[in-house]
Amino acid sequence: MTSKAFTPKSGHHAIDRFVYCLILGGIVLHMLGGSQVNMLVLAGVLLLLGALAVTLIKETYAEATAAVEHDYEPEI
């Protein structure tokens, strides 16, 4: 039994994506002055922004779900 995840075609695409990520990471690192500390700070800031986005989306989705269940218009 062979999984599609291990076929050569999907493996090449995974390698291509990995190479693109390496190149992009190198460009961002160069733009930040070549400091890994700066890169780590940027990663932390982006992580916090992602968490904020998830929180906002969850709140919006919860209001919309409550509106459908209770038949009222959510505040926007």
Sequence and secondary structure as in RCSB ss.txt:
>XXXX:A:sequence
MTSKAFTPKSGHHAIDRFVYCLILGGIVLHMLGGSQVNMLVLAGVLLLLGALAVTLIKETYAEATAAVEHDYEPE
I
>XXXX:A:secstr
   GGGSHHHHHHHHHHHHHHHHHHHHHHHHTTS HHHHHHHHHHHHHHHHHHHHHHHHHHHHHHHHHHHT    
 
